[in-house]
Amino acid sequence: MTENVDSRGRSAQVELDGFDRKILSVLAADGRISITDLAGRIGLSKSPTQARLRRLEKSGVITGYKALFDPIRLGLDHVAFVEVRLSDTREKALAEFNAAVMKIPQIEQVHLMAANFDYLLKIRTQDMSDYRTVLGEHISSLPHVASTSTYVAMQAVKETTLADVI
């Protein structure tokens, strides 16, 4: 594994070898696997596997470990996508908006867009009534919001995580 640095001195993409990719693939399927079992699965001994794992964590390739939940079983099956147009798109306004959306737990994803709107938000709630409350009390009052448009998902045909594509 090697880490590249761009012309401004910022960290860029990390180059991974076959063992690194095997580690990521195994952890994507079973994040609770022991080091001994991980080593056996990738074909290395325990010490080099552990060293590689630490490097992947230190370099920021592995950002953490967590449990995945089924939102439907938790009663969170209402998904809405919201286009947000801002009244101000200067850096300070974007930073204020970005900081504010981080505080709303029902917002699963936020993407700054190159489109005829500024942000696309994925909101997950229990039902339409709950969504209307989130929209009215939280999203509409975010800094610099000029307008929103909502699209309600009828069915999730495919949802993957990065772990699914490694």
N, C-alpha and C positions, 0 to 999 in steps of 0.2 A: 504494500500500500504506500503510495506517495501522494503528497498534497501539493497541489499547484498554487502559485500565488500570481495574481494578475499584475498588470503594470502599475496599479495604485497600491500594491502591497496587501490587497485583500485576499482572503482565502477563497479559492475557487473550487472547482470540482476535485474530488479525491479519486485518484486512480486505484482501483481494486484489482487484486489478482484472483485466481481461481479459488484459493482457500478462503479469502475474504468473502467472496460471493457465496460460497457454500455456507459459511458461518451465518451470513444474513438470511439465506434461504431457510436454513434449519431454524433459526430464531424466529423467523416470520411465522412458521408453522407451530413452534413450541417455545415461547419465550421463557418458560420455566425449566428448561432442560438443564441438567447438571453439566458442569465443565467436562467431567469424565465422559458422559454420554455424547456431548457435543464433539469432543475430540475424536471419539470413535466413529461418529457419523461423517466427519469431514476427512478422516484419514491422517490425522496428525496426533502427536502425543499431547498430553495434558498441558505441559508448560508452554509450548509455542502457541497452542490454541488460546490459552489464557492471555498471553502477551498480545496476540492479534486482537482478541476481544477488547482488551484495555485500550489498544490503539484506535480501534473503531469508535469506542466511546469517547476517548479524549479528542479525536479529530472532529467529533460532532456528527459522524455518519449515523451512529446509534444515539438517538436523543433521549431515550428513556424506555422503560418497560411498563406496560399497563395491561389491564384486563379489557377485553372487548365485550360490549353488551349488545343484546338484541333490543333495539328501540321499540319494536312492535310488542314484545312481551312486557316491556315497561310502560306500555300505554302511550308511547310517543310516536304515533303513526301519522300525524299530520305534518306534511312537509310543504313548505312554501319557499319559492325563490323570489327575491325582491330586488328589483332594479332600483338603485338609488342615484338620484341626480343631486349634486351639491351646488350651492350658490356661489361657492368659492373653491377653486382647485389649486390654490397656491400651496407650497410645501407645508406651511404652518397649519392651514386648514385641513389638509390631508392627515397630518400628524395628530391633530385634535380628534378628527373623526376616527382614525385608527385606534387611538387610545380608548375612546369611548365605547366602541363596539366590543372591545376585549372584555368589558364588564358585564355583558349581557349573555347569560348562560344558554339561552335558547338559540343563539346564533352559532351554528356549527361551523360555517365557513364564510370567509369574507375575501372577495377577490377585487382588486383594482383593475378596471377594464379599459381596453382601448376600443371604445364603442360610443354610441350616442347617449350613453349614461356612464356614470363614474364607477359605481360599485355593484357587484352582484353578491347578495347574501343568501345563504341557505339557512332557513329557520326551521327548527323542529319543535313541535308542541303537541299537546294532547288532542286538541280539536280546533275547529274554526273559532270558537268563542275565546279560547286561550290565545290563539294567534292574534285575534283582533285586539286583545288587551296588550300583548307584546308590541304590536304595531303602533297602537295609539299612545301607550304610555312610555315606550322606550325608543323604538326606531324613529318615529316621527320627531322626537325631541332630541335626536343626536345632533351634534354641532354641524352647522352649515347644510342641513338637509333642506333641499328646495322641493323635491317631489319624490314619490315612490310609485312603483307599479308592482303588483303582486301576481305571481303565477303559482297556482296550487298543483302539486304533483298528484296524479291519480294512482300511480303505481311505480315502484322502483323496479325497473327491468334489470338493471345491473348497478351494483355499488361495490367498489373494491377499495382496498387501501394500498398504499405503496408496497406493503408486504406481499400483496397478491401478485405483483408484477415483477418481482425480483427473480 
